[in-house]
Amino acid sequence: MKKLIIFCDYFGNGGIEKIVTYINKNIDKTKFSSQILCTIKNSQIFNDEVCSISNKKYRNPIYRFIKTSFNIKKYTANSDIVNFNIHSPIGLFYAFLIKNTEKKIVIYAHNSNFDNNILKLKTIIGNIFKFMFSSKKYTYIACSNQAAQFCFRKNTKYEIVKSEIDGEKYLYNIDKRKEVREKYNINEEDIVIGNIGRLCKQKNQEFLIKVFIELSKINKNVKLCLIGTGKQENKIKRIINKNDLKNQVIIIEKENNIENMYQMFDCYVSTSKYEGYGLTIYEALCASLECFIPIDVSVNFDNKNIIKMSLNDSPHKWAEIINKEVHYERTKCNIENEDQYINQIEKIYMR
């Protein structure tokens, strides 16, 4: 049996955490003894066995980087395989620290850009790390070509492993829809616009609020549901209060049964500036929702329920198109065999 460490730097409530948790739960336990390792755990949703290098919940990325650098050898010492799940090229340094061992090292890229990249400083650092800390010894995988191009050195050989997981539990369920809408006092005639993700610059909910303001002028029966927390939460709440939208916007900080929330929605709107894959969009498609998404993140999906738009378009144009297209027949979609994801991951680990 191979001892597997699945590493994720900051373990919160996001998409990467959902993926590593899924791998840890579903991987063949007769072949692998697996554990999730993180620098710092700060999760309200995932309750799996997660080993944290630090018990302190510091969010400072420089602290996490130093803490991990000092401890990564110790915590991976007895492992056969280490799967580093990275959101930027900076994560390559952790793999470099255990490069001269007999372990199989898998680098899994999940993101396609930097947030808060003032003066392109992070891009410069990322390019330096790509040059200095890449190795032919590693096995490189990515959730999309954009993620690979962002995280890996040019001409790196990699394999695409799409983050299509747990689709069955998101299938459209009319009974759950009624139950959740009753819980949040939503009438049947109300149209609910859904968005799930950290409230931050990357996810760009500030633009979504502007779209919703225009949409509420066109249609009085619309509501917006935002699920998540983040650095822009207070700013978003101020915009909502300023525009007198408190009765039309629902903000939910934590929801353990996130699959049920998709049932409540009538469409899903993503205004992200960039995504590695866009896992919530995949989940929304499984729930048979029409998805209005930016052109820049739409390349991962080819589905009749995808409507592509540009973030350069005005909020009013977004609102007009959403209002026009949101009336559609919602039927269950067909989910491909999800075992393919785990099978692909296991084969990569065992090579």
Solvent accessible surface area in square Angstrom, and as a share of the most:
residue,aa,sasa,rsa
1,M,151,0.68
2,K,86,0.36
3,K,77,0.33
4,L,0,0.00
5,I,4,0.02
6,I,0,0.00
7,F,2,0.01
8,C,6,0.03
9,D,17,0.09
10,Y,49,0.19
11,F,0,0.00
12,G,4,0.04
13,N,56,0.29
14,G,23,0.22
15,G,34,0.33
16,I,34,0.17
17,E,12,0.05
18,K,38,0.16
19,I,7,0.04
20,V,0,0.00
21,T,6,0.04
22,Y,24,0.09
23,I,0,0.00
24,N,15,0.08
25,K,130,0.55
26,N,70,0.36
27,I,3,0.02
28,D,45,0.23
29,K,101,0.43
30,T,109,0.63
31,K,91,0.39
32,F,1,0.00
33,S,53,0.34
34,S,27,0.17
35,Q,71,0.31
36,I,0,0.00
37,L,2,0.01
38,C,0,0.00
39,T,0,0.00
40,I,1,0.00
41,K,61,0.26
42,N,32,0.17
43,S,24,0.15
44,Q,94,0.42
45,I,48,0.24
46,F,24,0.10
47,N,132,0.68
48,D,31,0.16
49,E,145,0.65
50,V,24,0.14
51,C,39,0.23
52,S,28,0.18
53,I,13,0.07
54,S,8,0.05
55,N,148,0.76
56,K,119,0.50
57,K,133,0.56
58,Y,102,0.39
59,R,154,0.56
60,N,81,0.42
61,P,87,0.55
62,I,121,0.62
63,Y,65,0.25
64,R,23,0.08
65,F,52,0.22
66,I,86,0.44
67,K,62,0.26
68,T,0,0.00
69,S,30,0.19
70,F,165,0.69
71,N,30,0.15
72,I,0,0.00
73,K,127,0.54
74,K,140,0.59
75,Y,67,0.26
76,T,1,0.01
77,A,61,0.47
78,N,122,0.62
79,S,9,0.06
80,D,61,0.31
81,I,4,0.02
82,V,0,0.00
83,N,0,0.00
84,F,0,0.00
85,N,4,0.02
86,I,6,0.03
87,H,79,0.35
88,S,6,0.04
89,P,1,0.01
90,I,47,0.24
91,G,9,0.09
92,L,0,0.00
93,F,39,0.16
94,Y,10,0.04
95,A,0,0.00
96,F,77,0.32
97,L,43,0.21
98,I,2,0.01
99,K,62,0.26
100,N,143,0.73
101,T,46,0.27
102,E,179,0.80
103,K,21,0.09
104,K,45,0.19
105,I,2,0.01
106,V,0,0.00
107,I,0,0.00
108,Y,0,0.00
109,A,0,0.00
110,H,13,0.06
111,N,23,0.12
112,S,20,0.13
113,N,67,0.34
114,F,24,0.10
115,D,38,0.20
116,N,70,0.36
117,N,35,0.18
118,I,132,0.67
119,L,163,0.81
120,K,133,0.56
121,L,106,0.53
122,K,74,0.31
123,T,51,0.29
124,I,93,0.47
125,I,61,0.31
126,G,1,0.01
127,N,78,0.40
128,I,84,0.42
129,F,31,0.13
130,K,29,0.12
131,F,139,0.58
132,M,111,0.49
133,F,18,0.07
134,S,23,0.15
135,S,17,0.11
136,K,209,0.89
137,K,90,0.38
138,Y,11,0.04
139,T,30,0.18
140,Y,18,0.07
141,I,0,0.00
142,A,0,0.00
143,C,2,0.01
144,S,4,0.03
145,N,77,0.39
146,Q,51,0.23
147,A,0,0.00
148,A,1,0.01
149,Q,121,0.54
150,F,30,0.12
151,C,0,0.00
152,F,5,0.02
153,R,103,0.38
154,K,177,0.75
155,N,138,0.71
156,T,28,0.16
157,K,188,0.79
158,Y,76,0.29
159,E,49,0.22
160,I,53,0.27
161,V,0,0.00
162,K,100,0.42
163,S,1,0.01
164,E,54,0.24
165,I,1,0.01
166,D,38,0.20
167,G,0,0.00
168,E,102,0.46
169,K,99,0.42
170,Y,2,0.01
171,L,36,0.18
172,Y,33,0.13
173,N,64,0.33
174,I,97,0.49
175,D,101,0.52
176,K,71,0.30
177,R,22,0.08
178,K,110,0.46
179,E,101,0.45
180,V,9,0.05
181,R,6,0.02
182,E,130,0.58
183,K,134,0.57
184,Y,49,0.19
185,N,129,0.66
186,I,13,0.07
187,N,86,0.44
188,E,120,0.54
189,E,112,0.50
190,D,12,0.06
191,I,21,0.11
192,V,0,0.00
193,I,3,0.01
194,G,0,0.00
195,N,7,0.04
196,I,24,0.12
197,G,15,0.15
198,R,116,0.42
199,L,1,0.00
200,C,9,0.06
201,K,103,0.44
202,Q,10,0.04
203,K,36,0.15
204,N,19,0.10
205,Q,0,0.00
206,E,42,0.19
207,F,28,0.12
208,L,1,0.01
209,I,0,0.00
210,K,94,0.40
211,V,1,0.01
212,F,2,0.01
213,I,32,0.16
214,E,39,0.18
215,L,3,0.01
216,S,12,0.08
217,K,129,0.55
218,I,69,0.35
219,N,28,0.14
220,K,163,0.69
221,N,71,0.36
222,V,3,0.02
223,K,39,0.16
224,L,0,0.00
225,C,0,0.00
226,L,0,0.00
227,I,7,0.04
228,G,12,0.12
229,T,46,0.27
230,G,32,0.31
231,K,178,0.75
232,Q,20,0.09
233,E,22,0.10
234,N,102,0.52
235,K,80,0.34
236,I,0,0.00
237,K,73,0.31
238,R,151,0.55
239,I,33,0.17
240,I,8,0.04
241,N,83,0.43
242,K,177,0.75
243,N,58,0.30
244,D,123,0.64
245,L,10,0.05
246,K,142,0.60
247,N,138,0.71
248,Q,43,0.19
249,V,13,0.07
250,I,35,0.18
251,I,43,0.22
252,I,18,0.09
253,E,91,0.41
254,K,100,0.42
255,E,24,0.11
256,N,95,0.49
257,N,76,0.39
258,I,24,0.12
259,E,34,0.15
260,N,26,0.13
261,M,3,0.01
262,Y,0,0.00
263,Q,4,0.02
264,M,0,0.00
265,F,0,0.00
266,D,23,0.12
267,C,0,0.00
268,Y,2,0.01
269,V,0,0.00
270,S,6,0.04
271,T,0,0.00
272,S,4,0.03
273,K,101,0.43
274,Y,24,0.09
275,E,25,0.11
276,G,3,0.03
277,Y,8,0.03
278,G,5,0.05
279,L,15,0.08
280,T,35,0.20
281,I,2,0.01
282,Y,22,0.08
283,E,1,0.00
284,A,0,0.00
285,L,15,0.08
286,C,4,0.02
287,A,0,0.00
288,S,4,0.03
289,L,0,0.00
290,E,19,0.09
291,C,0,0.00
292,F,0,0.00
293,I,0,0.00
294,P,2,0.01
295,I,92,0.47
296,D,104,0.54
297,V,3,0.01
298,S,3,0.02
299,V,105,0.61
300,N,22,0.11
301,F,17,0.07
302,D,151,0.78
303,N,65,0.33
304,K,187,0.79
305,N,22,0.11
306,I,20,0.10
307,I,35,0.18
308,K,116,0.49
309,M,7,0.03
310,S,26,0.17
311,L,48,0.24
312,N,150,0.77
313,D,37,0.19
314,S,58,0.37
315,P,34,0.21
316,H,84,0.37
317,K,93,0.39
318,W,0,0.00
319,A,0,0.00
320,E,85,0.38
321,I,46,0.23
322,I,1,0.01
323,N,37,0.19
324,K,157,0.67
325,E,61,0.27
326,V,10,0.06
327,H,129,0.58
328,Y,62,0.24
329,E,149,0.67
330,R,34,0.12
331,T,79,0.46
332,K,136,0.58
333,C,44,0.26
334,N,152,0.78
335,I,37,0.19
336,E,132,0.59
337,N,90,0.46
338,E,34,0.15
339,D,89,0.46
340,Q,105,0.46
341,Y,12,0.05
342,I,16,0.08
343,N,69,0.35
344,Q,53,0.24
345,I,0,0.00
346,E,19,0.08
347,K,136,0.58
348,I,0,0.00
349,Y,3,0.01
350,M,95,0.42
351,R,165,0.60
